[in-house]
């Protein structure tokens, strides 16, 4: 019985605060710009894991962890042409402006 009562009074570990992202609707797979280079937002946590891509081939060149605040969403014409697989009107609706 004493063990049961002791369990009731044990301190619970503090809950982690959810990560607060900037107001933009960031999502994995989004085309972004970082340091004037085009990249894909690969993973999102308190930082952003981005993959830089080659502007001609669209292949991944390197990966990097960066602060989310250093990113902006890419414009449609900044996305490598070989990777633009949706019409410009649809891209604009997703936030990829001209």
Residue frames as a rotation matrix with the C-alpha (Angstrom) as fourth column:
UNK 1
0.563 0.826 0.000 0.00
0.826 -0.563 0.000 0.00
0.000 0.000 -1.000 0.00
UNK 2
0.442 -0.457 -0.772 2.80
0.180 -0.798 0.575 2.43
-0.879 -0.394 -0.270 0.86
UNK 3
-0.640 -0.690 0.338 4.37
0.447 0.023 0.894 1.86
-0.625 0.723 0.293 -2.53
UNK 4
-0.088 0.709 0.699 1.12
0.975 -0.084 0.207 2.80
0.206 0.700 -0.684 -4.25
UNK 5
0.815 0.379 -0.439 0.84
0.505 -0.836 0.215 6.04
-0.286 -0.397 -0.872 -2.26
UNK 6
-0.016 -0.914 -0.406 4.48
0.205 -0.401 0.893 6.85
-0.979 -0.069 0.194 -2.99
UNK 7
-0.568 -0.150 0.810 3.77
0.800 0.133 0.585 6.54
-0.195 0.980 0.044 -6.73
UNK 8
0.485 0.841 0.239 1.01
0.867 -0.498 -0.006 9.11
0.114 0.211 -0.971 -6.44
UNK 9
0.874 -0.121 -0.471 3.38
0.123 -0.882 0.455 11.71
-0.471 -0.455 -0.756 -5.05
UNK 10
-0.096 -0.927 0.363 6.26
0.782 0.156 0.604 11.17
-0.616 0.341 0.710 -7.45
UNK 11
0.013 0.014 -1.000 7.20
-0.337 -0.941 -0.017 14.22
-0.941 0.338 -0.007 -9.46
UNK 12
0.701 0.242 0.671 6.37
0.546 0.423 -0.723 13.97
-0.459 0.873 0.164 -13.12
UNK 13
-0.449 -0.884 0.128 9.10
0.756 -0.299 0.583 15.01
-0.477 0.358 0.803 -15.54
UNK 14
-0.138 0.404 -0.904 8.45
-0.213 -0.904 -0.371 18.44
-0.967 0.141 0.211 -17.05
UNK 15
0.500 0.384 0.777 6.82
0.668 0.400 -0.627 18.32
-0.552 0.832 -0.056 -20.46
UNK 16
-0.647 -0.757 0.090 8.79
0.606 -0.439 0.664 19.77
-0.463 0.484 0.743 -23.32
UNK 17
0.038 0.599 -0.800 7.41
-0.238 -0.772 -0.590 22.89
-0.970 0.213 0.113 -24.90
UNK 18
0.568 0.170 0.805 6.41
0.686 0.444 -0.577 22.35
-0.456 0.880 0.135 -28.52
UNK 19
-0.575 -0.816 0.067 8.78
0.675 -0.426 0.602 23.89
-0.463 0.391 0.796 -31.04
UNK 20
0.497 0.717 -0.489 7.47
0.294 -0.669 -0.682 27.23
-0.816 0.195 -0.544 -32.21
UNK 21
-0.325 -0.550 0.769 8.21
0.909 0.044 0.415 27.89
-0.262 0.834 0.486 -35.85
UNK 22
-0.892 0.031 -0.452 7.97
-0.121 -0.978 0.172 31.23
-0.436 0.208 0.875 -37.61
UNK 23
-0.125 0.987 -0.105 4.52
-0.432 -0.149 -0.890 32.06
-0.893 -0.066 0.445 -38.94
UNK 24
-0.234 0.013 -0.972 5.21
-0.966 0.106 0.235 30.75
0.106 0.994 -0.012 -42.47
UNK 25
0.726 0.541 0.424 3.70
-0.558 0.824 -0.097 27.34
-0.402 -0.166 0.900 -43.18
UNK 26
-0.287 -0.908 -0.305 7.00
-0.956 0.253 0.147 25.51
-0.056 0.334 -0.941 -43.54
UNK 27
0.780 0.484 0.396 6.77
-0.458 0.873 -0.166 21.95
-0.426 -0.051 0.903 -44.77
UNK 28
-0.174 -0.847 0.502 9.23
-0.123 0.524 0.843 19.24
-0.977 0.085 -0.195 -45.63
UNK 29
-0.120 0.039 0.992 9.89
0.886 0.455 0.089 19.04
-0.448 0.890 -0.089 -49.35
UNK 30
0.861 0.448 -0.242 9.42
0.333 -0.855 -0.398 22.79
-0.385 0.262 -0.885 -49.81
UNK 31
0.170 -0.783 0.598 11.80
0.854 -0.185 -0.486 24.65
0.492 0.593 0.638 -52.11
UNK 32
0.841 0.037 -0.540 13.67
0.399 -0.716 0.572 27.31
-0.366 -0.697 -0.617 -50.17
UNK 33
0.504 -0.737 0.450 16.48
0.162 -0.431 -0.888 29.82
0.848 0.520 -0.097 -50.64
UNK 34
0.865 -0.369 -0.339 19.44
0.331 -0.088 0.940 30.05
-0.376 -0.925 0.046 -48.25
UNK 35
0.003 -0.903 -0.430 22.42
0.043 -0.429 0.902 32.33
-0.999 -0.021 0.037 -48.89
UNK 36
0.158 0.188 -0.969 21.15
-0.858 -0.461 -0.229 32.92
-0.490 0.867 0.088 -52.46
UNK 37
-0.858 -0.367 -0.360 21.26
-0.494 0.781 0.382 29.17
0.141 0.506 -0.851 -53.17
UNK 38
0.152 0.965 -0.215 18.28
-0.864 0.235 0.446 26.95
0.481 0.118 0.869 -53.91
UNK 39
-0.917 -0.392 0.077 17.62
-0.370 0.761 -0.534 24.04
0.151 -0.518 -0.842 -51.56
UNK 40
0.005 0.898 -0.440 14.94
-0.080 0.439 0.895 21.59
0.997 0.031 0.074 -50.49
UNK 41
-0.156 0.057 0.986 13.70
-0.972 -0.186 -0.143 21.69
0.176 -0.981 0.084 -46.90
UNK 42
-0.414 -0.137 -0.900 14.41
-0.280 0.960 -0.017 18.11
0.866 0.245 -0.436 -45.90
UNK 43
-0.066 0.366 -0.928 13.63
0.834 0.530 0.150 17.96
0.547 -0.764 -0.341 -42.15
UNK 44
-0.038 0.209 0.977 12.25
-0.223 -0.955 0.196 20.44
0.974 -0.211 0.083 -39.68
UNK 45
0.175 0.100 -0.980 12.88
0.920 0.338 0.198 20.71
0.351 -0.936 -0.033 -35.94
UNK 46
0.587 -0.029 -0.809 14.32
0.449 -0.820 0.355 23.61
-0.674 -0.572 -0.468 -33.96
UNK 47
-0.371 -0.651 -0.662 16.59
-0.441 -0.504 0.743 24.03
-0.817 0.567 -0.100 -37.00
UNK 48
0.753 0.594 -0.282 16.07
-0.504 0.246 -0.828 23.19
-0.422 0.766 0.485 -40.64
UNK 49
-0.228 -0.761 0.608 17.93
0.149 0.590 0.794 20.45
-0.962 0.272 -0.021 -42.46
UNK 50
0.656 0.425 -0.624 18.24
-0.492 -0.386 -0.780 21.60
-0.572 0.819 -0.045 -46.06
UNK 51
0.099 -0.594 0.799 19.70
0.631 0.658 0.411 19.94
-0.770 0.463 0.439 -49.14
UNK 52
-0.049 -0.213 -0.976 21.34
-0.562 -0.801 0.203 22.26
-0.825 0.559 -0.080 -51.63
UNK 53
0.468 0.236 0.852 20.66
0.501 0.722 -0.476 21.24
-0.728 0.650 0.220 -55.23
UNK 54
-0.693 -0.705 0.150 22.50
0.457 -0.269 0.848 21.85
-0.557 0.656 0.509 -58.46
UNK 55
-0.184 0.647 -0.740 20.73
-0.381 -0.741 -0.552 24.55
-0.906 0.181 0.383 -60.48
UNK 56
-0.418 -0.025 -0.908 21.18
-0.907 0.061 0.416 22.62
0.045 0.998 -0.048 -63.76
UNK 57
-0.717 0.041 -0.696 20.65
-0.166 0.960 0.227 18.96
0.677 0.278 -0.681 -62.88
UNK 58
0.277 0.849 0.450 18.52
-0.694 -0.147 0.705 19.34
0.665 -0.508 0.548 -59.74
UNK 59
0.323 -0.245 -0.914 20.66
0.426 0.900 -0.090 16.75
0.845 -0.361 0.395 -57.93
UNK 60
0.996 0.008 -0.084 21.54
0.082 -0.327 0.941 17.15
-0.020 -0.945 -0.327 -54.27
UNK 61
0.339 -0.923 0.184 24.99
-0.155 -0.248 -0.956 18.68
0.928 0.295 -0.227 -53.74
UNK 62
-0.782 -0.582 -0.222 25.22
0.166 0.149 -0.975 18.89
0.601 -0.799 -0.020 -49.95
UNK 63
0.374 0.877 -0.303 23.17
0.565 0.044 0.824 18.98
0.736 -0.479 -0.479 -46.77
UNK 64
-0.739 -0.590 0.325 23.29
0.167 -0.627 -0.761 21.52
0.653 -0.508 0.562 -43.95
UNK 65
0.067 0.706 -0.705 21.53
0.995 0.009 0.104 22.41
0.079 -0.708 -0.702 -40.66
UNK 66
-0.765 -0.275 0.583 20.52
0.317 -0.948 -0.031 26.08
0.561 0.161 0.812 -40.62
UNK 67
-0.756 0.564 -0.333 18.28
0.148 -0.348 -0.926 28.35
-0.638 -0.749 0.180 -38.53
UNK 68
-0.086 0.825 0.558 14.76
0.954 0.230 -0.194 28.47
-0.289 0.516 -0.807 -39.91
UNK 69
0.581 0.341 -0.739 14.89
0.286 -0.936 -0.207 32.27
-0.762 -0.091 -0.641 -39.79
UNK 70
-0.359 -0.801 -0.479 17.63
-0.293 -0.391 0.873 32.25
-0.886 0.454 -0.095 -42.46
UNK 71
-0.731 0.142 0.668 15.30
0.596 0.609 0.523 30.70
-0.333 0.780 -0.530 -45.06
UNK 72
-0.303 0.774 -0.556 12.75
-0.657 -0.593 -0.466 32.08
-0.690 0.224 0.688 -47.45
UNK 73
0.340 0.490 0.803 10.49
0.291 0.757 -0.585 30.18
-0.894 0.433 0.115 -49.81
UNK 74
-0.740 -0.646 0.189 11.92
0.324 -0.096 0.941 29.97
-0.590 0.757 0.281 -53.32
UNK 75
-0.016 0.681 -0.732 10.21
-0.706 -0.526 -0.474 31.65
-0.708 0.510 0.489 -56.22
UNK 76
0.786 0.442 0.433 8.96
-0.052 0.744 -0.666 29.51
-0.617 0.501 0.608 -59.10
UNK 77
0.886 -0.442 -0.144 11.74
-0.201 -0.085 -0.976 30.57
0.419 0.893 -0.164 -61.46
UNK 78
0.084 -0.877 0.474 14.41
-0.992 -0.117 -0.042 29.85
0.092 -0.466 -0.880 -58.81
UNK 79
0.427 0.112 0.897 13.46
-0.323 0.946 0.036 26.17
-0.845 -0.306 0.440 -58.73
UNK 80
-0.695 -0.719 -0.020 15.68
-0.290 0.255 0.923 24.22
-0.658 0.647 -0.385 -61.16
UNK 81
-0.225 0.642 -0.733 13.82
-0.973 -0.195 0.128 23.90
-0.061 0.742 0.668 -64.45
UNK 82
-0.543 -0.033 -0.839 14.21
-0.343 0.921 0.186 20.12
0.767 0.389 -0.511 -64.47
UNK 83
-0.886 0.201 -0.417 12.44
0.458 0.513 -0.726 19.96
0.068 -0.835 -0.547 -61.08
UNK 84
-0.677 0.704 -0.215 9.47
-0.595 -0.695 -0.402 22.22
-0.433 -0.145 0.890 -61.90
UNK 85
-0.960 0.278 0.027 6.93
0.256 0.835 0.487 19.44
0.113 0.474 -0.873 -62.36
UNK 86
-0.075 0.970 -0.231 3.82
0.864 -0.052 -0.500 21.57
-0.497 -0.237 -0.835 -61.76
UNK 87
0.154 0.189 0.970 2.35
0.780 -0.626 -0.002 24.47
0.607 0.757 -0.244 -63.74
UNK 88
-0.781 -0.542 0.310 3.28
0.306 -0.765 -0.567 27.97
0.545 -0.348 0.763 -62.63
UNK 89
-0.122 0.826 0.550 -0.32
-0.530 -0.522 0.668 28.76
0.839 -0.210 0.502 -61.60
UNK 90
0.718 0.332 -0.611 -0.37
0.235 0.711 0.663 25.77
0.655 -0.620 0.432 -59.22
UNK 91
-0.182 -0.896 -0.404 3.06
0.852 0.061 -0.520 26.75
0.490 -0.439 0.753 -57.86
UNK 92
-0.650 0.003 0.760 1.85
-0.151 -0.981 -0.125 30.27
0.745 -0.196 0.638 -57.16
UNK 93
0.434 0.893 0.120 -1.04
-0.411 0.078 0.908 28.80
0.802 -0.443 0.401 -55.16
UNK 94
0.639 -0.312 -0.703 1.55
0.655 0.700 0.284 26.97
0.404 -0.642 0.651 -53.04
UNK 95
0.842 -0.267 -0.468 3.41
0.165 -0.700 0.695 30.23
-0.513 -0.663 -0.545 -52.37
UNK 96
-0.184 -0.926 0.329 6.10
0.728 0.097 0.678 29.96
-0.660 0.364 0.657 -55.05
UNK 97
0.619 0.478 -0.622 5.64
0.063 -0.821 -0.568 33.45
-0.783 0.312 -0.539 -56.51
UNK 98
0.897 -0.221 0.382 7.07
0.401 0.043 -0.915 34.62
0.186 0.974 0.127 -59.81
